[in-house]
Amino acid sequence: MILKYDMVEETLTMKRLVDMPDLCESEVDSCKKFVDRIIKTNREIFILYYLLDRQMCGYDLIKEIFLKCDVFISQGSVYPILYTLEEEGILHAEYSKGDMRSKKYSLTPTGREIAQKDIKEFIKAVEQISALIQR
């Protein structure tokens, strides 16, 4: 079950990431399926984006993406990405103090550079696609 929040302000955060114009609430609802697909297809970019600001565990990332974008991403899709990024040296994982059940992930210095580059390229790709289909 997914809880529905008033997501107008949080959706604006997502639009700023991909440099989309502000939309009224009814337009946000009508484009929700496309935002949902874009985020789910590009989960790694959004995970890297949210890790730019602070260290997070997988659950925090799921919650943050849901609260900011109104898109639910399952644990089964987030954790394999986190493990792969850790193996590639893009992320560093450490257990939280006093909580050996939860790993907090943060970007390594190289990972931060990669994340910033990939996010910039993602934004450019979204802009190019938008320009191609606009008339």
C-alpha positions in Angstrom: 0.0 0.0 0.0 1.4 3.4 -1.0 0.3 6.4 1.1 -0.6 9.5 -1.0 0.7 12.8 0.2 0.1 16.3 -1.2 3.1 16.1 -3.6 2.9 19.5 -5.4 5.9 21.0 -3.7 7.9 17.8 -3.8 7.2 17.2 -7.5 8.6 20.7 -8.1 11.9 19.4 -6.7 11.9 16.6 -9.3 11.1 19.1 -12.1 14.0 21.3 -11.1 16.3 18.3 -11.3 15.3 17.7 -14.9 14.8 21.5 -15.6 11.1 21.1 -16.4 8.7 24.1 -16.2 6.4 24.4 -13.2 3.1 22.6 -13.7 -0.2 23.0 -12.1 -1.6 20.1 -10.0 -3.8 18.7 -12.7 -0.9 18.7 -15.2 1.3 17.0 -12.5 -1.4 14.2 -12.2 -1.6 13.7 -16.0 2.2 13.4 -16.4 2.6 11.2 -13.3 2.9 8.0 -15.3 5.8 9.4 -17.3 7.6 10.8 -14.2 7.1 7.3 -12.6 8.6 5.6 -15.6 11.5 8.0 -15.9 12.4 7.6 -12.2 12.0 3.8 -12.1 14.0 3.4 -15.3 16.7 5.6 -14.1 16.8 4.6 -10.4 20.6 4.8 -10.2 20.6 8.4 -11.2 18.1 9.3 -8.5 19.9 7.3 -5.9 23.1 9.1 -6.7 21.3 12.5 -6.7 20.0 12.0 -3.2 23.3 10.7 -1.9 25.0 13.9 -3.1 23.4 15.7 -0.1 23.9 13.2 2.7 24.6 9.7 3.8 21.6 7.4 3.7 20.5 3.8 4.2 18.4 2.1 1.5 15.1 2.7 3.4 15.9 6.4 3.6 16.5 6.5 -0.1 13.2 4.8 -0.8 11.4 7.2 1.5 13.1 10.3 0.1 12.3 9.3 -3.5 8.7 8.7 -2.5 8.3 11.9 -0.6 10.0 14.1 -3.2 8.8 12.4 -6.4 5.7 10.5 -5.4 7.2 7.3 -6.8 7.6 4.1 -4.9 10.8 2.1 -5.6 11.0 -1.3 -3.9 13.8 -2.6 -1.7 14.3 -5.3 -4.3 15.4 -2.7 -6.8 17.2 -0.3 -4.6 19.6 -2.6 -2.7 21.1 -4.4 -5.7 22.0 -1.0 -7.1 23.5 0.0 -3.8 25.6 -3.2 -3.6 26.7 -2.8 -7.2 27.7 0.8 -6.7 29.6 -0.2 -3.6 31.5 -2.9 -5.4 32.4 -0.4 -8.2 33.9 1.9 -5.6 31.3 4.6 -6.2 29.7 4.2 -2.8 31.1 3.6 0.6 28.9 1.7 3.2 29.2 1.7 6.9 27.0 0.5 9.7 25.2 3.2 11.7 26.6 3.7 15.2 24.7 1.5 17.6 22.7 -0.2 14.8 24.4 -3.1 13.0 21.3 -3.8 11.0 21.4 -0.7 8.8 24.2 0.4 6.5 24.5 4.0 5.6 25.8 4.7 2.1 27.8 7.7 1.0 29.6 8.7 -2.2 33.3 8.2 -2.4 35.3 11.1 -3.8 35.4 9.4 -7.2 31.7 8.4 -6.8 30.8 12.1 -6.2 32.5 13.1 -9.5 30.8 10.3 -11.4 27.4 11.2 -9.8 27.7 14.9 -10.8 28.8 14.0 -14.3 26.0 11.4 -14.8 23.3 13.7 -13.4 24.5 16.5 -15.7 24.4 14.1 -18.7 20.9 12.8 -17.6 19.6 16.4 -17.5 21.0 17.1 -20.9 19.4 13.9 -22.3 16.0 14.9 -20.9 16.4 18.3 -22.4 17.3 16.8 -25.8 14.4 14.4 -25.7 12.0 17.3 -24.8 13.3 19.4 -27.6 12.9 16.6 -30.1 9.2 16.0 -29.3 8.1 19.6 -28.8 6.6 21.4 -31.7 
